[in-house]
Structure formats: C-alpha cells, structure tokens
Amino acid sequence: MIGALARGIFIYGNGDGIFRSVDAGKTWLKVSAVNPQTRIPVFFHGVHYLGSANGLLASRDLGATWQESGKVDVWQGPFFGPNEKEMAVAGKQGIFLTKDAGLTWTKAADLKSGSKGFSFNPNWFGCYAWDPVNGVVYASTMGNPVFRLALPRAPE
C-alpha cells in the first residue's frame, strides 16, 4: 500500500504496519502497527481511510495517527454514500454497510461467486463499486463481465 496524503507527505505499508514520510520519502517513521489491506488511502471530508483485517482505519492528521473502528474485514473501500457516516466495504466475508461512520457494520451481501475459472476475491483483481442511491454493488474481475448485485434496503 502506498499513498500521497499531501505535498511531500506519503504513507506506505509493507506487512509491518504503516510508515509515514514528511520529507518526500527521504526518511520514514512507523506510525501504526496495524497492517492495511486496502491498496490506496481513500480521502473524504478531510479524513484519510484505510482498511484492515479488523476494521476501518481513519486519520484526521495526514497519517500521523490512525484510529481503528468497528469489526469488519476490509479489502476494498470504503465507498461513501451521501455523507461520511454511510459507507460500504468489501472483504472476504462479503459486502458490509455502516450508517454510523464504521462503529457498527451490517452484512448486506455475499461476494459474487466466480464461474468459468475466475474469482471475485476482493484482494485479487476483484473490482467493486457501490451505488448508494439505488442500493446496488457492481463487481467485475480481470476482463470478465460486470455483475450487478441489488442490496436489500436497510431499515431507516
């Protein structure tokens, strides 16, 4: 995982936590022991997000510190709805939704089953996108067709 958070401020993960540079990569400091599973930080409303095996990581200070919330396995996402509280993530257990900024997660769907020798594994060439307006997740993988998965409507 690597990410550019601001001019000259980078983070990366190599399986030994999250490292941060404030001098364009000349020096690096370990800022978290948590190993991100997502490949690129997501930036939304002033916060950077990464996913881990145990929850969603958030940094409000350009990666100097990271807070983990909720109990969910995140390989892709978060994908945001109309605000910073509504998100979807994809992990090896399926698609999960939150309406409270990641404190609690509800499983919305299983991952698409592979066929014809390909897999929708979220960490191996699986691509997911969430349409929160219509309650749909789209999935594709390595040159195969896109699948549309309608999610059940969550109670308001």
N, C-alpha and C positions, 0 to 999 in steps of 0.2 A: 504494500500500500504506500502511495506517496501523494502528497497534496501540497499545493501552494495556497497558503491562507491569506497572505498579504505580500506586499513587495518585500522580498528578501526573507520572508518567514515561511519555512517549509516544515512538514512533518513526514515521517515515514515509519513503517512497521516492518519488521523482519522476522517475526515469531518470538521476539524477546521484548515486547512492549511497544510503546510509542516514543519515538525520538523527535526532537524539535531543534531547528536551527533558526537563529535570528540574524545570521550573517551570510545569507545566501548559500548555505551548505558548507561553509568552511569548518565550522565546529558543530557538534551535535550533543544534546543533553537528553537523557532519558526522563520523560515527564509522566509516564504511566507504565505500570507493569501489565496492564490489560492488552491482549493481542487482538487487534481489529481483524475482522473477517471481510469487511467491505473493502473495495479497492480504492475508492476515491472519496474524500470527505464531501458531504452534502452541506451546502450553506443556505440557510433560510432564516430570515428575520434576525440577522445579527448573530446567529449561532451556527457553529460547525458541528456536524453529526458524523459518527462512525458506528458501525455495528459490530458486536462481539458475540461470542457463543452464549453469553449470559445476559445480554441486554443492550440497550441503546446507549451510546456514549455521546455526551454533549460538552462542548467547550464554548464558553462565553468570553474567553480572553485570548483568542488567536492561538489556541492549542497549548497554552502554558499549563492548564489543568483540565482534567476530564472527569465528569460525573457520569456514573452508570445508573440507569433506571430501568425498572421493570424486569421481568424474567422472560426473555424471548431470544431465540437464536436468529441472528440477523446476518444473512449473506448478501442481500441487496436491499437498498433503500437507506433511509426512509424516503417514501414517496408522500408528498404532502397534499392534504385536502385544502379547504378554504382558509385554514389558519394553522398556527404552529402546534395546536393540540391534536389535530386529526391527521393521522399518518397510517401508512401501510408499510409492511416489510415482508420480504420473502426469505425464508430459511429452510433448512432441510426438513422441518416438520410441516411446512405449508405457508399459507398467506395469513398474516395476523394484522389486526386493526386495533387502533387505540383512539380514544377521544379525550384522553387526559394527559397528553404530552409524553406518553410512554410509561406512565406509572403502572397501568394495567393493560393487558393485551387479550384480545379475543380471537380465537382461530376462526377465520372466515372461509377457508377452503384448503383442500389438499393441493399439492403440486400437480400439474398436468402429468399424466402417465405418458411415458415415451412409447413410441412404436417404430417399427421399421429400423431398429438398431440405434435410435438416438434417445437421449435422456433430457429431461427438463430440470436437471440438477442445477440449483441456483448458483453454485460456485464453479461450474464447468460449462461455460458457453451458453448458459441459460440467460435469457433476457426477459425481464418482466417490466410492465408498466401498469399503473393504476389510474383509472378514470373514476374519481370520487363522485362526480356528478351523476353518472349513470350506474355506478356500482359494478364496474367491470374491471377485471385484470386481464391483460394481454400477455401471452407467453410465446416466445419463439426460441429456436436454437439452431445455430450453425447452418443456415441456408434451407431450413425446413419451414413449412407453413406456420403462420401465426395462428394461435388458438385464442379464442375469446371465452372467458370464464365469467359468467354472471354471478356476482356475490349475493348472498341473501341480505335483504335490507335489515340493518340493525335497528332495534327499537330506539326511539328518541328519548 
